[in-house]
Amino acid sequence: MKSEVFSRSCNFVLGEKATLMNCLARTHMNLKTQQLNSMWERRQARKSHAFSILELMLVLAISSILATVAVVLYRDYLETARLGVLDAGISSIAPFQEAHKLKSGRYAEGSWQLEGEDDQSLFDAIGWRPSSQETDLTIEVTLIEGGFQVTADNAYGESLCREFPSRKLCDT
């Protein structure tokens, strides 16, 4: 390789009637330039295969922000789903109450606690049981003017109240 570089640079320089020293100096400069270029290429190749600490920290920061947003959205989703289960349980009482009113002339009053199943006055009065398999569900039915009010509580401390037959949320 050195002889090739020497002959290329010397042919160019000898064409201008230069001395042998000029030719050797030119050859030496070409070799140094090639060495520097190859070192630079190796360094660039090494750099392109690795991540800097700044890049890694940026990825971690973005990932943690996305994870935080996902956890908050997931908790909201769970709360909405649990309230939906409560609403479904409340809504399923209405047809039983209407059938009871047709038979007896008034709505029934009572409660249902699924966990212990000690209080089954709603089942005894109107034949209602919740359709969900919620493990800790308490439902209370009280009579109000022109209808009845149903309040449901779950194990997570969430509560939902509706007035029937209008199905509007209770004034809290």
C-alpha positions as CSV (number, residue, x, y, z in Angstrom):
1,M,0.0,0.0,0.0
2,K,2.9,2.4,0.8
3,S,4.5,1.8,-2.6
4,E,1.1,2.4,-4.3
5,V,0.7,5.7,-2.5
6,F,4.3,6.6,-3.1
7,S,4.0,5.9,-6.9
8,R,0.8,7.9,-7.2
9,S,2.0,10.9,-5.3
10,C,5.5,10.8,-6.9
11,N,4.1,10.5,-10.5
12,F,2.0,13.6,-9.8
13,V,4.9,15.5,-8.2
14,L,7.6,14.3,-10.7
15,G,5.4,15.5,-13.4
16,E,6.2,19.0,-12.1
17,K,10.0,18.2,-11.9
18,A,10.1,18.0,-8.1
19,T,12.8,16.5,-6.1
20,L,12.7,13.1,-4.3
21,M,12.3,14.9,-1.0
22,N,9.1,16.5,-2.2
23,C,7.9,13.2,-3.4
24,L,8.6,11.5,0.0
25,A,6.9,14.4,1.9
26,R,3.9,14.2,-0.3
27,T,3.7,10.4,0.2
28,H,4.0,10.8,4.0
29,M,1.2,13.3,4.0
30,N,-1.0,11.0,2.0
31,L,-0.4,8.1,4.4
32,K,-1.2,10.3,7.4
33,T,-4.4,11.6,5.8
34,Q,-5.5,8.0,5.0
35,Q,-4.7,7.0,8.6
36,L,-6.7,9.9,10.0
37,N,-9.6,9.2,7.6
38,S,-9.7,5.5,8.6
39,M,-9.5,6.4,12.3
40,W,-12.4,8.9,11.8
41,E,-14.5,6.3,10.0
42,R,-13.9,3.7,12.8
43,R,-14.8,6.2,15.4
44,Q,-18.0,7.1,13.5
45,A,-18.8,3.5,13.1
46,R,-18.4,2.9,16.8
47,K,-20.6,5.9,17.6
48,S,-23.4,4.9,15.3
49,H,-23.8,1.6,17.2
50,A,-24.2,3.0,20.7
51,F,-26.5,5.3,22.5
52,S,-25.4,8.3,24.5
53,I,-26.5,8.7,28.1
54,L,-28.5,11.7,27.0
55,E,-30.5,9.7,24.4
56,L,-31.2,7.0,27.0
57,M,-32.4,9.5,29.6
58,L,-34.6,11.1,27.0
59,V,-36.2,7.7,26.2
60,L,-36.7,7.0,29.9
61,A,-38.3,10.4,30.5
62,I,-40.8,9.9,27.6
63,S,-41.6,6.4,28.7
64,S,-42.3,7.4,32.3
65,I,-44.6,10.2,31.1
66,L,-46.5,7.8,28.9
67,A,-46.7,5.2,31.7
68,T,-48.1,7.8,34.1
69,V,-50.8,8.9,31.6
70,A,-51.7,5.3,30.9
71,V,-52.1,4.5,34.6
72,V,-54.3,7.5,35.2
73,L,-56.5,6.6,32.2
74,Y,-56.7,3.0,33.3
75,R,-57.9,4.0,36.8
76,D,-60.6,6.2,35.4
77,Y,-61.6,3.4,33.1
78,L,-61.9,1.0,36.1
79,E,-64.0,3.5,38.1
80,T,-66.3,4.0,35.2
81,A,-66.7,0.3,34.7
82,R,-67.5,-0.3,38.4
83,L,-70.0,2.5,38.4
84,G,-71.5,0.9,35.3
85,V,-72.0,-2.3,37.2
86,L,-73.7,-0.4,40.0
87,D,-76.0,1.3,37.5
88,A,-76.9,-2.0,35.9
89,G,-77.8,-3.4,39.3
90,I,-79.9,-0.4,40.1
91,S,-81.7,-0.4,36.7
92,S,-82.6,-4.1,37.0
93,I,-84.7,-3.4,40.1
94,A,-87.2,-1.1,38.1
95,P,-89.2,-3.9,36.3
96,F,-89.5,-5.9,39.5
97,Q,-90.8,-2.8,41.4
98,E,-93.3,-2.0,38.6
99,A,-94.6,-5.6,38.7
100,H,-94.9,-5.4,42.5
101,K,-96.8,-2.1,42.2
102,L,-99.2,-3.6,39.8
103,K,-99.9,-6.5,42.3
104,S,-100.0,-4.6,45.6
105,G,-100.6,-1.0,44.6
106,R,-97.3,0.4,45.9
107,Y,-93.5,0.1,45.5
108,A,-91.6,-2.2,47.9
109,E,-88.9,-1.0,50.2
110,G,-85.9,-2.9,51.5
111,S,-82.3,-3.7,51.0
112,W,-80.0,-6.3,49.6
113,Q,-76.4,-7.2,50.8
114,L,-74.8,-9.7,48.6
115,E,-71.8,-10.4,50.7
116,G,-73.5,-11.9,53.7
117,E,-76.9,-12.4,52.2
118,D,-78.3,-11.7,55.6
119,D,-80.7,-9.0,54.4
120,Q,-82.8,-10.3,51.5
121,S,-85.9,-8.2,52.1
122,L,-85.8,-7.1,48.4
123,F,-85.8,-10.7,47.3
124,D,-88.6,-11.5,49.7
125,A,-90.7,-8.5,48.6
126,I,-90.2,-8.4,44.8
127,G,-88.1,-11.5,43.9
128,W,-85.1,-9.4,42.8
129,R,-81.5,-10.4,42.9
130,P,-78.6,-8.5,41.4
131,S,-77.5,-9.9,38.0
132,S,-73.8,-9.1,38.6
133,Q,-71.5,-11.3,40.6
134,E,-70.1,-8.4,42.6
135,T,-68.7,-9.8,45.8
136,D,-69.6,-6.9,48.1
137,L,-72.6,-5.0,46.9
138,T,-75.2,-3.3,49.1
139,I,-78.4,-1.9,47.7
140,E,-81.0,0.1,49.6
141,V,-84.5,1.0,48.3
142,T,-86.4,3.7,50.0
143,L,-89.8,5.2,49.0
144,I,-90.0,8.8,48.0
145,E,-92.9,10.9,46.7
146,G,-94.0,9.5,43.4
147,G,-91.6,6.6,43.2
148,F,-88.6,5.1,44.9
149,Q,-84.9,5.8,45.3
150,V,-82.2,3.1,44.9
151,T,-78.7,3.5,46.4
152,A,-76.0,1.1,45.6
153,D,-72.5,0.8,47.3
154,N,-69.6,-1.5,46.3
155,A,-66.5,-2.7,48.1
156,Y,-64.4,0.2,46.6
157,G,-66.4,2.8,48.5
158,E,-68.2,4.0,45.3
159,S,-71.8,4.8,45.5
160,L,-74.6,5.5,43.0
161,C,-78.1,6.7,43.6
162,R,-81.1,7.0,41.2
163,E,-84.7,8.0,41.5
164,F,-87.3,5.9,39.8
165,P,-89.4,5.9,37.6
166,S,-87.5,9.0,36.2
167,R,-84.1,7.3,36.4
168,K,-82.4,10.6,37.2
169,L,-79.5,10.8,39.6
170,C,-80.4,11.6,43.2
171,D,-79.8,15.1,44.6
172,T,-76.8,14.7,47.0
